[in-house]
Amino acid sequence: MTVGTTSRIDVSRTDTVRSRSWARRHPRLLLVAFGAVAALAAWLRIPPIARDTLWAEDGRNFLQDAIDRGPVASLFTAYAGYLHTVPRMIASLVEGLAPVSGWALGMTAGSCIVAGVLAATVFVATRGLIDWMPARVAIASLTVLAPLAPREVLGNAANLHSVFLWALFWIALSRPRTRASVVGLSIVALLGALTEVQTLFLLPLLLFRWRDRRRWLVRGMLLLGAVTQLTITLLFPRAPSPHSPNTPLSIAYGYLINAVMPLGVRQSAIGPVLQAVGPLVGFLLLIPLGIAAFVVIRRGTATERFIVIALVVGSVALLCASLIANPNTFYDYAEMTPRQLAGVWLTRYGVVPSSMLAAILPMGLGVALRIRRADRARVVDTRSIALAVLSCLLLVSLAVQFIPDGTRRSGGPAWQPQIAGAVTRCQSMPPGSRVIFRETIDWSVAVPCSLLTSNTTPRH
């Protein structure tokens, strides 16, 4: 009996060693697989009708400029005060290679693929920063698993900049070990900074171990992109908001609602919970996050402590800055009655701050487990058990919210059903005419009839 058991254990250990050895020999293959799974997860989180519906700037600005100005000129066209390099690249590829009937699906697919690439990028960037592999996987997975992401961020190019902001945080701190990772992270850093103007908020992170030469190229590309965005912003400033500034109390309340509560409460339940108990649940959810942060700051390495502090400060600063820069009446949370809170508006500005908070839990668990291994005399480690339970609850919450209650595109209008009517109208219109395609929030795209042939083939 003992010999048989020992034999099974030896076989199990041998299989584990072989698996690890294979993984070490094929790291790039595993990275590609991880990115592909992340891209698929992003796609599956978008309801079918939303996949075939263009969101806001995806049609009116990015595809329209690709049609009117061409792929090169549109790439350097500023909008709302900054460049949108990667979204415009996706739009140019879709407009040039896909049939008109597939434009909406193409924009969604392209955005999901980029999200998958960024998830893999975060995994690479966290190497050397976070030792515990499950924590790295969890943090990288948040790129596509953030609870509120499907509502307005995932699957569209217009808000892809938020996904870049999350990845750029880790890139700014990264310490690449190989030439390939230096090149890859540098390319993503430059393209990301040329897509997201809020990269400017990440510049203080470049001072972290700035003497390390292995970081110079990556950080140089990020800095180059950020300076370019700042120049564009100064030359083509964004129009000021017509709304009055929101109060500090409303902004603080908004942080709890949009960054904290989604980690433990479904999107559809946040309003009813606020109506019933106010911000209490938000404060309660801060407790486990505070415990994890305390463990890292108390017992983690200098790098881990810096990261956790940066996550907390960044989470608060990014959401507050977004609400200050974009005031609106539906952010007056502190002025709302319980009945108004029942239908509370949830903003995309909470996606990255929420992910930053969520990343603290797996980091805390990793530090606690490392302490437990070092302190073998301790039989029962309540700290590790508590953080393990809390991390499992977070995983359950993410799993439950994988399929969202709805997105801002869930009501259409779907793109493909408009094709047949558009082709019919074009047949009776003079040469050079255009037909209007509807998209979300009453925006539209004017597509030349020359592109709407009987089989809606691509132009190029």
N, C-alpha and C positions, 0 to 999 in steps of 0.2 A: 504493500500500500504506500509506504513511504517512498520507495524507489520510483513507483509510477508517478506520484505527485511531484517528486523532484525532477523527473524527466519532463513532465509537462511544463514545469516552471522554466527549465533550461531551454525548451523549445520556444516558449513565449519570449524569453529574453533574447534568444537568437533572432527571432522575427523582428523584435523591436530594434535591435542593433542594425539588422539589414535595412529596415525602413529608414532609420536615421541616416545610414550610410548612403542610401539611394538619394535621399533628400539633399544631402550635402553635395553629391555629385551632379545634381540637376537643379540647382537653385533657380535658374532663370525659367525653367519649365514650370516649376511650382509657382513662380511669381506671375507668369502669364496665366496659369490656371486660376490663381486667386483673383486676378483682375477680371478675367472672363466671368467668373462666378459673381463677382461684385456687380459687373455690368448687367448680367442677367437678373440679379436681384433688383436693381434699379428699374429695369424694364417691367418686371412682374409687379412692382409696387404701384405702377401707373395703371389705372383702369383702362380697358380697351377703348372706350370712347375718347378718353383723354389723350391716348396715344395718337389718335387721328385728328386731334384738335390743336391748331396753332395757338400758342400763348403769346399775347401782347406783342412785344418787339420782335419776336421770332418771324412774324409775317410782315407787319407794317413797316418795320425798319430793316431787319437783316436780309430777309428774302427780297423785299422791294428794292433795297439798295443794290443787291447783287444783280437784279434784273436791269435796273436803270443805269447803274454806274459801272458794272462789271466787277469781277472778283478782286482786281488789284486796287482800284480806286475806293471801293467800298471798305476794303480792309483798313484804310487809313482815315475813315470818316468818323469823327467824334459824335457822340450822342450823349445827352444829359451830363456833359462836362467831362467825359473821359472816353478812352478807347475800349472796344469790346472785341479784341483780336480773335480769340478762339471761337466765340459765337459767330462772328462774321466768316471765319474759315469754314465752319460747319455749313452755314447758309450757302456759301459759294459752291461748296462741293455738292450739296443737295440740289441746288438750282441747276448746276451744270451737268450732273450725272444721273439724276433720278427723273422719272416721268413726273409731270405736274400732279398726277393723281397720288403720287407717293411722297409729296413734299412734307406733309405733316408727320407722317410716320418716319420719314427720313430725319427730320429735325429731332424727333423724340429719340430715335435710335442713336443718332450721332451724339446727343447729349448724354445718354446712358453709357455709351462706350467711353466717352471722356471721363465720366464719373468712375467707371471701373478702373481706368488707367490711373486716376488720382488716388483711388483706394490702394492700389499696388504701390504707388509712389509714397504714400504715408507709411506703408509697411517698411519700405526701404529706408525712409528718412528716420524712422524710430530706432533703427539698428545703431547700437552704440549709445543710445539714450535710455532705453528701457531693456533690462536684461530678460525679464520673464516673457517667453514667447507667447503664451496665451494673451497677455496684456497687449502685446503688439498687434496680434490678430484682431482682438476686440476693438482697439483704437482705430485700426485701419478700416474695420468693418463699419464703424460709425459713419464713414464717408457716405454710405448709401442706406444705412439703417436708422439714422436719426428720425425720431418719431414724426416730427412735423415736416420732414423733407418732401414727401409726395404732394403735400398741399399746394406748393407753389414753386419749389426749388428743383426737385428731381424731374428729369425727362424733358426739360426745355432749356434752350440756349440763353434766354433772357436772364435767367437767374443762376446760370452756371458759375457766375463769378463768386457766389457764396461757397460753392464746393471748392473752388480754387483757394479761397481765403483760408479754409480749414486745412488744406494741404500745404499752403505756403507757411502757415504757422510752424509746422513740423520741419519743413525744408529750411526755414530760417535758423533752426536749432541743430540741424543735422550735421553729422560728421562722416561724410562718405569715406569708405575704405578702399574702394577700387576705382580704376579709371572709368569704367563703364557707369558706375553709380554717380561719379562726378559729372560726367557728360549728361546723363539722363536727368539728374536733379537740376542741373543748370538750365537745360532746355525748358523743363516744366516751370522753373522759377521765373524765367524771362517771359514765357507765354502767359503765365498766371498773373504776373505783375502788369502785363500789358492788357489784361482783361479785368482786373479788380483794382479800383483806385484805393480801396481801403488797405491795400498793401502798405500804405504809408504808416498805418498804425503799428505795423510789425517791425518797422525799422529799428526800434530800440533793442529788439532781440538779436540784431546783428553784432551787438557789443559783447554778447555771451562768448567767451573764449575767442576773442577776435584775432588773437595772435596765431591761431592754428591755421597753417597754410592750406590744409586740406579743405578748409571751408571757404577759401577766398574766391574761387571761381564761381561757386554756387551763389554766394552772397553778392558777388559783384554783378551777376546777371539779375538778381532780384532788385538790387539797388538801381541798376540801369533802367529796368522796367518801371520802378516806382518814380524815378526822376522824370522819365518820359511822361507818365500819367500826370504828375504834378504840373509839368509844362503845359500839357493839353488843357488841364483844368484852368490854369491861369489865362490861357489864350482864348478858350471857349468856355467861360464859366457857366455853371448850371443856373437855371432860372430860380430865383428865391421862391420859397413856399408861400402861398397866400394865407396860410393858416397861422393862428396864434400859437406861440410855444406852449407845450404841455408842461404842467407843473412837475416839480421834482418828485412829489408823492405819486403822481400818475406814472412817471417813468419807473420809479421803484416797484410799484404795483405791476407794471408791465413786464418787468424783469421776472418776477415770480410767475406770472401767467404764461409768458412765452418761452422762458429759458428753463425754468425749474419744473413746473407742473407737468409738461409733456413727458417727462421722464417716468412718471408714475400714473398718469391719468390719460385715458383716451381722449382724442380730439373732441369727440361729440359729448363727452362727459365733463369737460372742463367748465363750460358755462353753468350747468346745473350744480356742480360742486361749489363754484364761486357763489351762486345764488344761495346755497344752503349754509355754507360755513365761512364764506369769504376767503381770505388768503391763508387760512390756517393750514391747509394741506401743503401749500407751497413752503411754509416755514418748516413743517414736519419733514418734508423731503430734503431740506437742507441739512438735517441732522446727520444722516448717514454719509453725505458728502463731506461734511465737516469732520466726521470721525476718520474717514479715509485720508483726507488732507492732513489731519493732525499726525497720523501714523507716518506718512511720508516725510513731513517736515521734521518730525521728532527722530525718526530712525533711518530715513533714506539717505542716499548719497547726496553730495552737493548738487550734482546734475539733476537728480530727481526732485530735490527741494526747489530748485530754480524753476523746473518745468511746472510743478504744481502751483507755485505762486504766479507764474506767467499765465497758466490756464484760468485761475480765479480772476486775476486782474483783467485779463483779456476778455473773459466772458462778460464781466460787468461793463467794461469800457466799450466794447463793440455794440452791445445792445443799447446802452445809454446814448452813445454817439449817433446811432441810427435813428432813434426816436427824437433826439434833439434836432438832427439835420432834416428829418422828414415829419414835422408835426402834423397832426390831423385830429379831428374831433373823435374818431374811434379809438384814439389812444388816451382819451381822458378817463382812464380807468377809475381813478380816485373819485371822480364826480358822478359815476354811474350808480343808479339804484340797483338793488338786487335783481329786479326784473330785467333791467338792461344788461346786467352781467350774465344773465342766462343765455343771451345770444352774443356773447363777447367775441370781438374780432381777434383772430390769431394772426400774427404777422410772420412773414418769412425771416424777419430780422432775428428771430429767436433760434433758428436752426443751428448756426455755428456756436453761439454762446451755450446752447443746450448740450451740444456735442462736447464742448470743452469741459463742462461740468461732469458729464458722463465718463469722460476719460480718467477722471480722478479715482473712481472706484477700482478698476482693474489695476491701476498703479498702486493703490493702497494695499490691495490683496497681494500683489507680487512682493511688496516690501515686507508684509506680515509673514508670508511664507518663508522668505529668506531669513528672517529673524528666527522663525521657528526651527529651521534646519540648523542654524548656528547654536541655538539653545536647546540641545537635545535632552536636557534634564527635565524640561517642562513637558509633562504628560498631556495636559489639556491646555490648549492655547485659545482662550476665549476671544482674543483679538482676531486671530485667523478665522475662527469659526464664524464670528460675527460678520467680518468682511466677505467671507465666502457666501454666506446667506444673502447678504445685501447685493452682492454681484449677481447671484442667481436670480434674485428678484428683478434686477435690472434686465437681465437676459429674457426673463419671462415677459416683462413689459414690452421690450423691443419685439419679441416674437408675436405677442398679441396685437401689436400695432403695425405689424409688417404690411398687412392689407389695410389701407387707410379708410376712414369713414367716408371720405370724399376728397376731391381736389377742386381747385378753382376752374378746372377744365372739364369736370365730370358732366356738366350740362351741355357740352358742345359749344358751338356748332361743329359737327364733324366735317372734315374736309372732303373726303371721297364722295359722299352723296351729292355734293355740289357740282361734280365734274360733268355729268350728263347734261344738266341744264345749261351749263356754261358753254359746252360745245355746240348745243343747239342754237343758243343766242348768237354765237360767233358766226354761224353759217349765214345769218341774215344781216350781218353788220359789215360796213365797208372795210377795206384793207387798213391795217394799222390800228384797228380798234382794240380796246381792252375790255375785259369783263371783270366784275368785282366779286371777289371771294370773301365771305364773312369769316371772322375769327372771334376770339373772346373779347369781352368788354367793349363790344360795338366797334372794334377796329376792323380793318379790311386790307386786302392785298389786290392791287390792280394787275392782272395777268394779261399779257398780250395774246390776242387770238392766234398769233403765229405759233405760239407754243402749245396751243390746244388743238392739235391734230386729232384725227379720229381715234388714233390709238394712244394719244397723249405721250408721245415719245420725248425723251430728253433733248435739249437743244444741241448739246455738244457730243 
